[in-house]
Amino acid sequence: NPDKTVPSMFEPTHGSAPDIAGQGIANPMAQILTGAMMLRHLGEDAAAANVDAAVLQLLEQGETITPDLGGSSTTEGVGDAIAEIVSR
């Protein structure tokens, strides 16, 4: 909704992954980047850029990533690492 004439919705496009539910191995980056898209839509460009940069930093470092990307970090670990970078 670029015109902002009706409510906007933000969600990552993926399945519910019932096969890995409760294991702490789901990659939260798509959900977090969707939050950045929402922030940008709301005019919070600096906050959105900080979130984008934090996710990019983790991907470039390649250490704190979930198993789907070849790492061993948990969903919570990745989320915490992104939050730590954003809070700096």
PDB file with SEQRES, HELIX, SHEET and CRYST1 records, atoms N, CA, C and O in Angstrom:
SEQRES   1 A   88  ASN PRO ASP LYS THR VAL PRO SER MET PHE GLU PRO THR          
SEQRES   2 A   88  HIS GLY SER ALA PRO ASP ILE ALA GLY GLN GLY ILE ALA          
SEQRES   3 A   88  ASN PRO MET ALA GLN ILE LEU THR GLY ALA MET MET LEU          
SEQRES   4 A   88  ARG HIS LEU GLY GLU ASP ALA ALA ALA ALA ASN VAL ASP          
SEQRES   5 A   88  ALA ALA VAL LEU GLN LEU LEU GLU GLN GLY GLU THR ILE          
SEQRES   6 A   88  THR PRO ASP LEU GLY GLY SER SER THR THR GLU GLY VAL          
SEQRES   7 A   88  GLY ASP ALA ILE ALA GLU ILE VAL SER ARG                      
HELIX    1 AA1 PRO A   18  ILE A   20  5                                   3    
HELIX    2 AA2 MET A   29  HIS A   41  1                                  13    
HELIX    3 AA3 ASP A   45  GLN A   61  1                                  17    
HELIX    4 AA4 PRO A   67  LEU A   69  5                                   3    
HELIX    5 AA5 THR A   75  SER A   87  1                                  13    
CRYST1    1.000    1.000    1.000  90.00  90.00  90.00 P 1           1          
ATOM      1  N   ASN A   1       0.827  -1.185   0.000  1.00  0.00           N  
ATOM      2  CA  ASN A   1       0.000   0.000   0.000  1.00  0.00           C  
ATOM      3  C   ASN A   1       0.874   1.253   0.000  1.00  0.00           C  
ATOM      4  O   ASN A   1       0.947   1.944   1.016  1.00  0.00           O  
ATOM      5  N   PRO A   2       1.523   1.555  -1.090  1.00  0.00           N  
ATOM      6  CA  PRO A   2       2.410   2.721  -1.143  1.00  0.00           C  
ATOM      7  C   PRO A   2       1.702   4.045  -0.880  1.00  0.00           C  
ATOM      8  O   PRO A   2       2.317   4.994  -0.392  1.00  0.00           O  
ATOM      9  N   ASP A   3       0.414   4.111  -1.201  1.00  0.00           N  
ATOM     10  CA  ASP A   3      -0.327   5.360  -1.000  1.00  0.00           C  
ATOM     11  C   ASP A   3      -0.759   5.576   0.443  1.00  0.00           C  
ATOM     12  O   ASP A   3      -1.200   6.665   0.811  1.00  0.00           O  
ATOM     13  N   LYS A   4      -0.631   4.536   1.257  1.00  0.00           N  
ATOM     14  CA  LYS A   4      -1.036   4.591   2.668  1.00  0.00           C  
ATOM     15  C   LYS A   4      -2.502   4.992   2.821  1.00  0.00           C  
ATOM     16  O   LYS A   4      -2.859   5.717   3.750  1.00  0.00           O  
ATOM     17  N   THR A   5      -3.347   4.517   1.905  1.00  0.00           N  
ATOM     18  CA  THR A   5      -4.769   4.825   1.966  1.00  0.00           C  
ATOM     19  C   THR A   5      -5.565   3.761   2.704  1.00  0.00           C  
ATOM     20  O   THR A   5      -6.705   4.004   3.099  1.00  0.00           O  
ATOM     21  N   VAL A   6      -4.990   2.611   2.890  1.00  0.00           N  
ATOM     22  CA  VAL A   6      -5.615   1.529   3.650  1.00  0.00           C  
ATOM     23  C   VAL A   6      -4.542   0.923   4.546  1.00  0.00           C  
ATOM     24  O   VAL A   6      -3.352   1.138   4.314  1.00  0.00           O  
ATOM     25  N   PRO A   7      -4.941   0.173   5.559  1.00  0.00           N  
ATOM     26  CA  PRO A   7      -3.931  -0.425   6.446  1.00  0.00           C  
ATOM     27  C   PRO A   7      -2.949  -1.310   5.680  1.00  0.00           C  
ATOM     28  O   PRO A   7      -3.306  -1.944   4.688  1.00  0.00           O  
ATOM     29  N   SER A   8      -1.733  -1.339   6.149  1.00  0.00           N  
ATOM     30  CA  SER A   8      -0.692  -2.173   5.550  1.00  0.00           C  
ATOM     31  C   SER A   8      -0.419  -3.371   6.442  1.00  0.00           C  
ATOM     32  O   SER A   8      -0.582  -3.300   7.660  1.00  0.00           O  
ATOM     33  N   MET A   9      -0.005  -4.468   5.833  1.00  0.00           N  
ATOM     34  CA  MET A   9       0.352  -5.668   6.581  1.00  0.00           C  
ATOM     35  C   MET A   9       1.767  -6.064   6.197  1.00  0.00           C  
ATOM     36  O   MET A   9       2.193  -5.880   5.057  1.00  0.00           O  
ATOM     37  N   PHE A  10       2.479  -6.603   7.156  1.00  0.00           N  
ATOM     38  CA  PHE A  10       3.864  -6.993   6.934  1.00  0.00           C  
ATOM     39  C   PHE A  10       4.064  -8.406   7.464  1.00  0.00           C  
ATOM     40  O   PHE A  10       3.786  -8.679   8.632  1.00  0.00           O  
ATOM     41  N   GLU A  11       4.542  -9.294   6.617  1.00  0.00           N  
ATOM     42  CA  GLU A  11       4.846 -10.652   7.044  1.00  0.00           C  
ATOM     43  C   GLU A  11       5.878 -11.258   6.107  1.00  0.00           C  
ATOM     44  O   GLU A  11       5.871 -10.988   4.905  1.00  0.00           O  
ATOM     45  N   PRO A  12       6.759 -12.073   6.657  1.00  0.00           N  
ATOM     46  CA  PRO A  12       7.705 -12.764   5.785  1.00  0.00           C  
ATOM     47  C   PRO A  12       6.960 -13.863   5.029  1.00  0.00           C  
ATOM     48  O   PRO A  12       5.975 -14.409   5.527  1.00  0.00           O  
ATOM     49  N   THR A  13       7.421 -14.174   3.863  1.00  0.00           N  
ATOM     50  CA  THR A  13       6.780 -15.220   3.078  1.00  0.00           C  
ATOM     51  C   THR A  13       7.535 -16.522   3.290  1.00  0.00           C  
ATOM     52  O   THR A  13       8.635 -16.715   2.773  1.00  0.00           O  
ATOM     53  N   HIS A  14       6.936 -17.387   4.043  1.00  0.00           N  
ATOM     54  CA  HIS A  14       7.500 -18.718   4.269  1.00  0.00           C  
ATOM     55  C   HIS A  14       6.430 -19.583   4.898  1.00  0.00           C  
ATOM     56  O   HIS A  14       5.382 -19.078   5.299  1.00  0.00           O  
ATOM     57  N   GLY A  15       6.672 -20.851   4.988  1.00  0.00           N  
ATOM     58  CA  GLY A  15       5.727 -21.757   5.612  1.00  0.00           C  
ATOM     59  C   GLY A  15       5.864 -21.742   7.122  1.00  0.00           C  
ATOM     60  O   GLY A  15       6.719 -21.050   7.674  1.00  0.00           O  
ATOM     61  N   SER A  16       5.022 -22.505   7.776  1.00  0.00           N  
ATOM     62  CA  SER A  16       5.043 -22.548   9.240  1.00  0.00           C  
ATOM     63  C   SER A  16       6.109 -23.492   9.787  1.00  0.00           C  
ATOM     64  O   SER A  16       6.386 -23.473  10.986  1.00  0.00           O  
ATOM     65  N   ALA A  17       6.701 -24.302   8.945  1.00  0.00           N  
ATOM     66  CA  ALA A  17       7.791 -25.226   9.307  1.00  0.00           C  
ATOM     67  C   ALA A  17       7.468 -26.088  10.524  1.00  0.00           C  
ATOM     68  O   ALA A  17       8.226 -26.087  11.494  1.00  0.00           O  
ATOM     69  N   PRO A  18       6.353 -26.827  10.489  1.00  0.00           N  
ATOM     70  CA  PRO A  18       6.009 -27.665  11.643  1.00  0.00           C  
ATOM     71  C   PRO A  18       7.055 -28.735  11.941  1.00  0.00           C  
ATOM     72  O   PRO A  18       7.132 -29.232  13.064  1.00  0.00           O  
ATOM     73  N   ASP A  19       7.857 -29.089  10.943  1.00  0.00           N  
ATOM     74  CA  ASP A  19       8.879 -30.117  11.142  1.00  0.00           C  
ATOM     75  C   ASP A  19      10.018 -29.661  12.050  1.00  0.00           C  
ATOM     76  O   ASP A  19      10.752 -30.495  12.580  1.00  0.00           O  
ATOM     77  N   ILE A  20      10.177 -28.351  12.237  1.00  0.00           N  
ATOM     78  CA  ILE A  20      11.241 -27.861  13.125  1.00  0.00           C  
ATOM     79  C   ILE A  20      10.687 -27.060  14.308  1.00  0.00           C  
ATOM     80  O   ILE A  20      11.443 -26.437  15.053  1.00  0.00           O  
ATOM     81  N   ALA A  21       9.372 -27.083  14.471  1.00  0.00           N  
ATOM     82  CA  ALA A  21       8.741 -26.332  15.563  1.00  0.00           C  
ATOM     83  C   ALA A  21       9.320 -26.742  16.912  1.00  0.00           C  
ATOM     84  O   ALA A  21       9.489 -27.928  17.197  1.00  0.00           O  
ATOM     85  N   GLY A  22       9.618 -25.751  17.727  1.00  0.00           N  
ATOM     86  CA  GLY A  22      10.104 -25.992  19.077  1.00  0.00           C  
ATOM     87  C   GLY A  22      11.564 -26.393  19.184  1.00  0.00           C  
ATOM     88  O   GLY A  22      12.049 -26.640  20.288  1.00  0.00           O  
ATOM     89  N   GLN A  23      12.273 -26.465  18.076  1.00  0.00           N  
ATOM     90  CA  GLN A  23      13.671 -26.886  18.101  1.00  0.00           C  
ATOM     91  C   GLN A  23      14.656 -25.722  18.204  1.00  0.00           C  
ATOM     92  O   GLN A  23      15.844 -25.930  18.448  1.00  0.00           O  
ATOM     93  N   GLY A  24      14.161 -24.504  18.018  1.00  0.00           N  
ATOM     94  CA  GLY A  24      15.045 -23.343  18.120  1.00  0.00           C  
ATOM     95  C   GLY A  24      16.018 -23.207  16.968  1.00  0.00           C  
ATOM     96  O   GLY A  24      17.086 -22.615  17.122  1.00  0.00           O  
ATOM     97  N   ILE A  25      15.658 -23.754  15.804  1.00  0.00           N  
ATOM     98  CA  ILE A  25      16.579 -23.683  14.669  1.00  0.00           C  
ATOM     99  C   ILE A  25      16.018 -22.880  13.494  1.00  0.00           C  
ATOM    100  O   ILE A  25      16.674 -22.759  12.460  1.00  0.00           O  
ATOM    101  N   ALA A  26      14.821 -22.337  13.643  1.00  0.00           N  
ATOM    102  CA  ALA A  26      14.240 -21.528  12.565  1.00  0.00           C  
ATOM    103  C   ALA A  26      15.029 -20.227  12.420  1.00  0.00           C  
ATOM    104  O   ALA A  26      15.445 -19.628  13.412  1.00  0.00           O  
ATOM    105  N   ASN A  27      15.223 -19.811  11.204  1.00  0.00           N  
ATOM    106  CA  ASN A  27      15.958 -18.581  10.924  1.00  0.00           C  
ATOM    107  C   ASN A  27      15.007 -17.390  11.093  1.00  0.00           C  
ATOM    108  O   ASN A  27      14.029 -17.286  10.353  1.00  0.00           O  
ATOM    109  N   PRO A  28      15.273 -16.486  12.052  1.00  0.00           N  
ATOM    110  CA  PRO A  28      14.375 -15.354  12.291  1.00  0.00           C  
ATOM    111  C   PRO A  28      14.651 -14.137  11.411  1.00  0.00           C  
ATOM    112  O   PRO A  28      13.961 -13.124  11.526  1.00  0.00           O  
ATOM    113  N   MET A  29      15.651 -14.225  10.532  1.00  0.00           N  
ATOM    114  CA  MET A  29      16.061 -13.029   9.790  1.00  0.00           C  
ATOM    115  C   MET A  29      14.965 -12.472   8.886  1.00  0.00           C  
ATOM    116  O   MET A  29      14.830 -11.253   8.783  1.00  0.00           O  
ATOM    117  N   ALA A  30      14.183 -13.320   8.232  1.00  0.00           N  
ATOM    118  CA  ALA A  30      13.110 -12.820   7.365  1.00  0.00           C  
ATOM    119  C   ALA A  30      12.076 -12.053   8.184  1.00  0.00           C  
ATOM    120  O   ALA A  30      11.608 -10.994   7.765  1.00  0.00           O  
ATOM    121  N   GLN A  31      11.726 -12.582   9.336  1.00  0.00           N  
ATOM    122  CA  GLN A  31      10.766 -11.890  10.201  1.00  0.00           C  
ATOM    123  C   GLN A  31      11.330 -10.553  10.668  1.00  0.00           C  
ATOM    124  O   GLN A  31      10.619  -9.548  10.687  1.00  0.00           O  
ATOM    125  N   ILE A  32      12.583 -10.542  11.038  1.00  0.00           N  
ATOM    126  CA  ILE A  32      13.221  -9.309  11.516  1.00  0.00           C  
ATOM    127  C   ILE A  32      13.323  -8.283  10.389  1.00  0.00           C  
ATOM    128  O   ILE A  32      13.080  -7.097  10.611  1.00  0.00           O  
ATOM    129  N   LEU A  33      13.677  -8.721   9.195  1.00  0.00           N  
ATOM    130  CA  LEU A  33      13.744  -7.799   8.057  1.00  0.00           C  
ATOM    131  C   LEU A  33      12.362  -7.272   7.677  1.00  0.00           C  
ATOM    132  O   LEU A  33      12.233  -6.149   7.190  1.00  0.00           O  
ATOM    133  N   THR A  34      11.332  -8.084   7.900  1.00  0.00           N  
ATOM    134  CA  THR A  34       9.969  -7.613   7.685  1.00  0.00           C  
ATOM    135  C   THR A  34       9.643  -6.488   8.658  1.00  0.00           C  
ATOM    136  O   THR A  34       8.962  -5.527   8.298  1.00  0.00           O  
ATOM    137  N   GLY A  35      10.127  -6.607   9.881  1.00  0.00           N  
ATOM    138  CA  GLY A  35       9.960  -5.517  10.845  1.00  0.00           C  
ATOM    139  C   GLY A  35      10.643  -4.247  10.373  1.00  0.00           C  
ATOM    140  O   GLY A  35      10.130  -3.147  10.577  1.00  0.00           O  
ATOM    141  N   ALA A  36      11.801  -4.399   9.743  1.00  0.00           N  
ATOM    142  CA  ALA A  36      12.502  -3.233   9.188  1.00  0.00           C  
ATOM    143  C   ALA A  36      11.686  -2.596   8.068  1.00  0.00           C  
ATOM    144  O   ALA A  36      11.638  -1.372   7.948  1.00  0.00           O  
ATOM    145  N   MET A  37      11.050  -3.423   7.252  1.00  0.00           N  
ATOM    146  CA  MET A  37      10.187  -2.886   6.196  1.00  0.00           C  
ATOM    147  C   MET A  37       9.040  -2.076   6.792  1.00  0.00           C  
ATOM    148  O   MET A  37       8.678  -1.021   6.271  1.00  0.00           O  
ATOM    149  N   MET A  38       8.472  -2.576   7.884  1.00  0.00           N  
ATOM    150  CA  MET A  38       7.389  -1.863   8.552  1.00  0.00           C  
ATOM    151  C   MET A  38       7.887  -0.536   9.115  1.00  0.00           C  
ATOM    152  O   MET A  38       7.223   0.491   8.976  1.00  0.00           O  
ATOM    153  N   LEU A  39       9.052  -0.559   9.746  1.00  0.00           N  
ATOM    154  CA  LEU A  39       9.621   0.678  10.279  1.00  0.00           C  
ATOM    155  C   LEU A  39       9.814   1.708   9.169  1.00  0.00           C  
ATOM    156  O   LEU A  39       9.500   2.884   9.348  1.00  0.00           O  
ATOM    157  N   ARG A  40      10.323   1.272   8.037  1.00  0.00           N  
ATOM    158  CA  ARG A  40      10.538   2.175   6.907  1.00  0.00           C  
ATOM    159  C   ARG A  40       9.202   2.748   6.422  1.00  0.00           C  
ATOM    160  O   ARG A  40       9.101   3.939   6.128  1.00  0.00           O  
ATOM    161  N   HIS A  41       8.200   1.908   6.345  1.00  0.00           N  
ATOM    162  CA  HIS A  41       6.861   2.340   5.929  1.00  0.00           C  
ATOM    163  C   HIS A  41       6.300   3.391   6.887  1.00  0.00           C  
ATOM    164  O   HIS A  41       5.581   4.300   6.472  1.00  0.00           O  
ATOM    165  N   LEU A  42       6.631   3.259   8.162  1.00  0.00           N  
ATOM    166  CA  LEU A  42       6.149   4.197   9.180  1.00  0.00           C  
ATOM    167  C   LEU A  42       7.003   5.455   9.270  1.00  0.00           C  
ATOM    168  O   LEU A  42       6.748   6.321  10.106  1.00  0.00           O  
ATOM    169  N   GLY A  43       8.007   5.560   8.419  1.00  0.00           N  
ATOM    170  CA  GLY A  43       8.844   6.750   8.405  1.00  0.00           C  
ATOM    171  C   GLY A  43      10.043   6.680   9.324  1.00  0.00           C  
ATOM    172  O   GLY A  43      10.744   7.676   9.505  1.00  0.00           O  
ATOM    173  N   GLU A  44      10.290   5.522   9.904  1.00  0.00           N  
ATOM    174  CA  GLU A  44      11.424   5.329  10.812  1.00  0.00           C  
ATOM    175  C   GLU A  44      12.610   4.780  10.017  1.00  0.00           C  
ATOM    176  O   GLU A  44      13.081   3.669  10.260  1.00  0.00           O  
ATOM    177  N   ASP A  45      13.076   5.580   9.068  1.00  0.00           N  
ATOM    178  CA  ASP A  45      14.129   5.131   8.156  1.00  0.00           C  
ATOM    179  C   ASP A  45      15.437   4.780   8.853  1.00  0.00           C  
ATOM    180  O   ASP A  45      16.084   3.797   8.493  1.00  0.00           O  
ATOM    181  N   ALA A  46      15.830   5.568   9.839  1.00  0.00           N  
ATOM    182  CA  ALA A  46      17.092   5.301  10.542  1.00  0.00           C  
ATOM    183  C   ALA A  46      17.013   3.984  11.306  1.00  0.00           C  
ATOM    184  O   ALA A  46      17.960   3.197  11.286  1.00  0.00           O  
ATOM    185  N   ALA A  47      15.902   3.743  11.972  1.00  0.00           N  
ATOM    186  CA  ALA A  47      15.734   2.490  12.713  1.00  0.00           C  
ATOM    187  C   ALA A  47      15.740   1.306  11.752  1.00  0.00           C  
ATOM    188  O   ALA A  47      16.360   0.280  12.031  1.00  0.00           O  
ATOM    189  N   ALA A  48      15.057   1.447  10.632  1.00  0.00           N  
ATOM    190  CA  ALA A  48      15.026   0.376   9.634  1.00  0.00           C  
ATOM    191  C   ALA A  48      16.425   0.094   9.096  1.00  0.00           C  
ATOM    192  O   ALA A  48      16.807  -1.063   8.924  1.00  0.00           O  
ATOM    193  N   ALA A  49      17.177   1.141   8.836  1.00  0.00           N  
ATOM    194  CA  ALA A  49      18.543   0.972   8.332  1.00  0.00           C  
ATOM    195  C   ALA A  49      19.420   0.269   9.360  1.00  0.00           C  
ATOM    196  O   ALA A  49      20.275  -0.538   8.994  1.00  0.00           O  
ATOM    197  N   ASN A  50      19.219   0.562  10.638  1.00  0.00           N  
ATOM    198  CA  ASN A  50      19.986  -0.108  11.693  1.00  0.00           C  
ATOM    199  C   ASN A  50      19.689  -1.601  11.724  1.00  0.00           C  
ATOM    200  O   ASN A  50      20.602  -2.415  11.867  1.00  0.00           O  
ATOM    201  N   VAL A  51      18.427  -1.961  11.592  1.00  0.00           N  
ATOM    202  CA  VAL A  51      18.055  -3.378  11.585  1.00  0.00           C  
ATOM    203  C   VAL A  51      18.646  -4.064  10.353  1.00  0.00           C  
ATOM    204  O   VAL A  51      19.237  -5.138  10.461  1.00  0.00           O  
ATOM    205  N   ASP A  52      18.486  -3.445   9.192  1.00  0.00           N  
ATOM    206  CA  ASP A  52      19.060  -4.017   7.964  1.00  0.00           C  
ATOM    207  C   ASP A  52      20.565  -4.237   8.106  1.00  0.00           C  
ATOM    208  O   ASP A  52      21.086  -5.290   7.737  1.00  0.00           O  
ATOM    209  N   ALA A  53      21.252  -3.238   8.641  1.00  0.00           N  
ATOM    210  CA  ALA A  53      22.708  -3.322   8.798  1.00  0.00           C  
ATOM    211  C   ALA A  53      23.104  -4.422   9.776  1.00  0.00           C  
ATOM    212  O   ALA A  53      24.109  -5.103   9.571  1.00  0.00           O  
ATOM    213  N   ALA A  54      22.323  -4.599  10.832  1.00  0.00           N  
ATOM    214  CA  ALA A  54      22.627  -5.641  11.817  1.00  0.00           C  
ATOM    215  C   ALA A  54      22.509  -7.027  11.197  1.00  0.00           C  
ATOM    216  O   ALA A  54      23.365  -7.883  11.415  1.00  0.00           O  
ATOM    217  N   VAL A  55      21.460  -7.245  10.432  1.00  0.00           N  
ATOM    218  CA  VAL A  55      21.289  -8.540   9.769  1.00  0.00           C  
ATOM    219  C   VAL A  55      22.421  -8.771   8.769  1.00  0.00           C  
ATOM    220  O   VAL A  55      22.991  -9.861   8.714  1.00  0.00           O  
ATOM    221  N   LEU A  56      22.741  -7.761   7.989  1.00  0.00           N  
ATOM    222  CA  LEU A  56      23.827  -7.879   7.017  1.00  0.00           C  
ATOM    223  C   LEU A  56      25.154  -8.185   7.706  1.00  0.00           C  
ATOM    224  O   LEU A  56      25.936  -9.001   7.219  1.00  0.00           O  
ATOM    225  N   GLN A  57      25.404  -7.532   8.832  1.00  0.00           N  
ATOM    226  CA  GLN A  57      26.649  -7.769   9.569  1.00  0.00           C  
ATOM    227  C   GLN A  57      26.748  -9.228  10.004  1.00  0.00           C  
ATOM    228  O   GLN A  57      27.803  -9.845   9.864  1.00  0.00           O  
ATOM    229  N   LEU A  58      25.658  -9.781  10.529  1.00  0.00           N  
ATOM    230  CA  LEU A  58      25.694 -11.189  10.947  1.00  0.00           C  
ATOM    231  C   LEU A  58      25.943 -12.102   9.755  1.00  0.00           C  
ATOM    232  O   LEU A  58      26.720 -13.053   9.847  1.00  0.00           O  
ATOM    233  N   LEU A  59      25.289 -11.817   8.644  1.00  0.00           N  
ATOM    234  CA  LEU A  59      25.486 -12.647   7.453  1.00  0.00           C  
ATOM    235  C   LEU A  59      26.925 -12.570   6.949  1.00  0.00           C  
ATOM    236  O   LEU A  59      27.507 -13.582   6.560  1.00  0.00           O  
ATOM    237  N   GLU A  60      27.490 -11.377   6.958  1.00  0.00           N  
ATOM    238  CA  GLU A  60      28.874 -11.214   6.492  1.00  0.00           C  
ATOM    239  C   GLU A  60      29.865 -11.914   7.412  1.00  0.00           C  
ATOM    240  O   GLU A  60      30.841 -12.502   6.946  1.00  0.00           O  
ATOM    241  N   GLN A  61      29.617 -11.854   8.724  1.00  0.00           N  
ATOM    242  CA  GLN A  61      30.517 -12.511   9.675  1.00  0.00           C  
ATOM    243  C   GLN A  61      30.393 -14.025   9.580  1.00  0.00           C  
ATOM    244  O   GLN A  61      31.378 -14.746   9.740  1.00  0.00           O  
ATOM    245  N   GLY A  62      29.186 -14.502   9.320  1.00  0.00           N  
ATOM    246  CA  GLY A  62      28.957 -15.929   9.145  1.00  0.00           C  
ATOM    247  C   GLY A  62      29.114 -16.777  10.384  1.00  0.00           C  
ATOM    248  O   GLY A  62      29.206 -18.000  10.279  1.00  0.00           O  
ATOM    249  N   GLU A  63      29.147 -16.167  11.555  1.00  0.00           N  
ATOM    250  CA  GLU A  63      29.339 -16.925  12.790  1.00  0.00           C  
ATOM    251  C   GLU A  63      28.023 -17.198  13.504  1.00  0.00           C  
ATOM    252  O   GLU A  63      27.760 -18.330  13.909  1.00  0.00           O  
ATOM    253  N   THR A  64      27.206 -16.184  13.660  1.00  0.00           N  
ATOM    254  CA  THR A  64      25.945 -16.326  14.378  1.00  0.00           C  
ATOM    255  C   THR A  64      24.829 -16.478  13.359  1.00  0.00           C  
ATOM    256  O   THR A  64      24.077 -15.541  13.092  1.00  0.00           O  
ATOM    257  N   ILE A  65      24.734 -17.682  12.794  1.00  0.00           N  
ATOM    258  CA  ILE A  65      23.698 -17.981  11.816  1.00  0.00           C  
ATOM    259  C   ILE A  65      23.083 -19.340  12.129  1.00  0.00           C  
ATOM    260  O   ILE A  65      23.694 -20.184  12.784  1.00  0.00           O  
ATOM    261  N   THR A  66      21.883 -19.526  11.654  1.00  0.00           N  
ATOM    262  CA  THR A  66      21.139 -20.753  11.922  1.00  0.00           C  
ATOM    263  C   THR A  66      21.586 -21.885  10.989  1.00  0.00           C  
ATOM    264  O   THR A  66      22.262 -21.639   9.990  1.00  0.00           O  
ATOM    265  N   PRO A  67      21.207 -23.125  11.320  1.00  0.00           N  
ATOM    266  CA  PRO A  67      21.647 -24.280  10.534  1.00  0.00           C  
ATOM    267  C   PRO A  67      21.307 -24.223   9.042  1.00  0.00           C  
ATOM    268  O   PRO A  67      22.045 -24.774   8.225  1.00  0.00           O  
ATOM    269  N   ASP A  68      20.209 -23.570   8.676  1.00  0.00           N  
ATOM    270  CA  ASP A  68      19.850 -23.505   7.255  1.00  0.00           C  
ATOM    271  C   ASP A  68      20.880 -22.736   6.436  1.00  0.00           C  
ATOM    272  O   ASP A  68      20.948 -22.884   5.216  1.00  0.00           O  
ATOM    273  N   LEU A  69      21.681 -21.913   7.114  1.00  0.00           N  
ATOM    274  CA  LEU A  69      22.738 -21.147   6.447  1.00  0.00           C  
ATOM    275  C   LEU A  69      24.126 -21.721   6.730  1.00  0.00           C  
ATOM    276  O   LEU A  69      25.142 -21.106   6.408  1.00  0.00           O  
ATOM    277  N   GLY A  70      24.152 -22.903   7.334  1.00  0.00           N  
ATOM    278  CA  GLY A  70      25.422 -23.559   7.602  1.00  0.00           C  
ATOM    279  C   GLY A  70      25.998 -23.295   8.976  1.00  0.00           C  
ATOM    280  O   GLY A  70      27.125 -23.700   9.262  1.00  0.00           O  
ATOM    281  N   GLY A  71      25.246 -22.624   9.832  1.00  0.00           N  
ATOM    282  CA  GLY A  71      25.722 -22.325  11.178  1.00  0.00           C  
ATOM    283  C   GLY A  71      25.143 -23.267  12.212  1.00  0.00           C  
ATOM    284  O   GLY A  71      24.516 -24.273  11.881  1.00  0.00           O  
ATOM    285  N   SER A  72      25.364 -22.923  13.468  1.00  0.00           N  
ATOM    286  CA  SER A  72      24.844 -23.755  14.553  1.00  0.00           C  
ATOM    287  C   SER A  72      24.115 -22.924  15.607  1.00  0.00           C  
ATOM    288  O   SER A  72      23.795 -23.431  16.683  1.00  0.00           O  
ATOM    289  N   SER A  73      23.853 -21.667  15.311  1.00  0.00           N  
ATOM    290  CA  SER A  73      23.172 -20.799  16.270  1.00  0.00           C  
ATOM    291  C   SER A  73      21.681 -21.107  16.314  1.00  0.00           C  
ATOM    292  O   SER A  73      21.114 -21.661  15.372  1.00  0.00           O  
ATOM    293  N   THR A  74      21.070 -20.741  17.415  1.00  0.00           N  
ATOM    294  CA  THR A  74      19.636 -20.941  17.582  1.00  0.00           C  
ATOM    295  C   THR A  74      18.864 -19.718  17.097  1.00  0.00           C  
ATOM    296  O   THR A  74      19.435 -18.660  16.838  1.00  0.00           O  
ATOM    297  N   THR A  75      17.574 -19.892  16.984  1.00  0.00           N  
ATOM    298  CA  THR A  75      16.687 -18.778  16.641  1.00  0.00           C  
ATOM    299  C   THR A  75      16.892 -17.642  17.629  1.00  0.00           C  
ATOM    300  O   THR A  75      17.064 -16.488  17.235  1.00  0.00           O  
ATOM    301  N   GLU A  76      16.873 -17.974  18.909  1.00  0.00           N  
ATOM    302  CA  GLU A  76      17.048 -16.969  19.956  1.00  0.00           C  
ATOM    303  C   GLU A  76      18.430 -16.325  19.886  1.00  0.00           C  
ATOM    304  O   GLU A  76      18.564 -15.115  20.071  1.00  0.00           O  
ATOM    305  N   GLY A  77      19.440 -17.120  19.623  1.00  0.00           N  
ATOM    306  CA  GLY A  77      20.797 -16.587  19.543  1.00  0.00           C  
ATOM    307  C   GLY A  77      20.951 -15.568  18.428  1.00  0.00           C  
ATOM    308  O   GLY A  77      21.596 -14.535  18.610  1.00  0.00           O  
ATOM    309  N   VAL A  78      20.363 -15.855  17.278  1.00  0.00           N  
ATOM    310  CA  VAL A  78      20.426 -14.914  16.158  1.00  0.00           C  
ATOM    311  C   VAL A  78      19.646 -13.650  16.497  1.00  0.00           C  
ATOM    312  O   VAL A  78      20.122 -12.540  16.260  1.00  0.00           O  
ATOM    313  N   GLY A  79      18.452 -13.817  17.051  1.00  0.00           N  
ATOM    314  CA  GLY A  79      17.658 -12.650  17.440  1.00  0.00           C  
ATOM    315  C   GLY A  79      18.371 -11.790  18.460  1.00  0.00           C  
ATOM    316  O   GLY A  79      18.375 -10.564  18.356  1.00  0.00           O  
ATOM    317  N   ASP A  80      18.974 -12.433  19.448  1.00  0.00           N  
ATOM    318  CA  ASP A  80      19.722 -11.688  20.471  1.00  0.00           C  
ATOM    319  C   ASP A  80      20.918 -10.955  19.863  1.00  0.00           C  
ATOM    320  O   ASP A  80      21.207  -9.818  20.237  1.00  0.00           O  
ATOM    321  N   ALA A  81      21.608 -11.602  18.933  1.00  0.00           N  
ATOM    322  CA  ALA A  81      22.778 -10.973  18.302  1.00  0.00           C  
ATOM    323  C   ALA A  81      22.360  -9.747  17.491  1.00  0.00           C  
ATOM    324  O   ALA A  81      23.040  -8.721  17.514  1.00  0.00           O  
ATOM    325  N   ILE A  82      21.255  -9.855  16.785  1.00  0.00           N  
ATOM    326  CA  ILE A  82      20.761  -8.710  16.014  1.00  0.00           C  
ATOM    327  C   ILE A  82      20.357  -7.588  16.955  1.00  0.00           C  
ATOM    328  O   ILE A  82      20.677  -6.426  16.705  1.00  0.00           O  
ATOM    329  N   ALA A  83      19.660  -7.919  18.030  1.00  0.00           N  
ATOM    330  CA  ALA A  83      19.247  -6.902  19.007  1.00  0.00           C  
ATOM    331  C   ALA A  83      20.457  -6.215  19.629  1.00  0.00           C  
ATOM    332  O   ALA A  83      20.439  -5.005  19.855  1.00  0.00           O  
ATOM    333  N   GLU A  84      21.502  -6.982  19.904  1.00  0.00           N  
ATOM    334  CA  GLU A  84      22.728  -6.413  20.484  1.00  0.00           C  
ATOM    335  C   GLU A  84      23.369  -5.414  19.525  1.00  0.00           C  
ATOM    336  O   GLU A  84      23.777  -4.328  19.938  1.00  0.00           O  
ATOM    337  N   ILE A  85      23.458  -5.773  18.267  1.00  0.00           N  
ATOM    338  CA  ILE A  85      24.058  -4.870  17.281  1.00  0.00           C  
ATOM    339  C   ILE A  85      23.215  -3.606  17.136  1.00  0.00           C  
ATOM    340  O   ILE A  85      23.757  -2.501  17.095  1.00  0.00           O  
ATOM    341  N   VAL A  86      21.911  -3.758  17.059  1.00  0.00           N  
ATOM    342  CA  VAL A  86      21.016  -2.603  16.898  1.00  0.00           C  
ATOM    343  C   VAL A  86      21.103  -1.666  18.093  1.00  0.00           C  
ATOM    344  O   VAL A  86      20.979  -0.451  17.941  1.00  0.00           O  
ATOM    345  N   SER A  87      21.314  -2.226  19.282  1.00  0.00           N  
ATOM    346  CA  SER A  87      21.326  -1.397  20.498  1.00  0.00           C  
ATOM    347  C   SER A  87      22.600  -0.574  20.661  1.00  0.00           C  
ATOM    348  O   SER A  87      22.658   0.296  21.531  1.00  0.00           O  
ATOM    349  N   ARG A  88      23.610  -0.827  19.852  1.00  0.00           N  
ATOM    350  CA  ARG A  88      24.876  -0.091  19.966  1.00  0.00           C  
ATOM    351  C   ARG A  88      24.743   1.323  19.471  1.00  0.00           C  
ATOM    352  O   ARG A  88      25.713   2.080  19.497  1.00  0.00           O  
TER     353      ARG A  88                                                      
END                                                                             
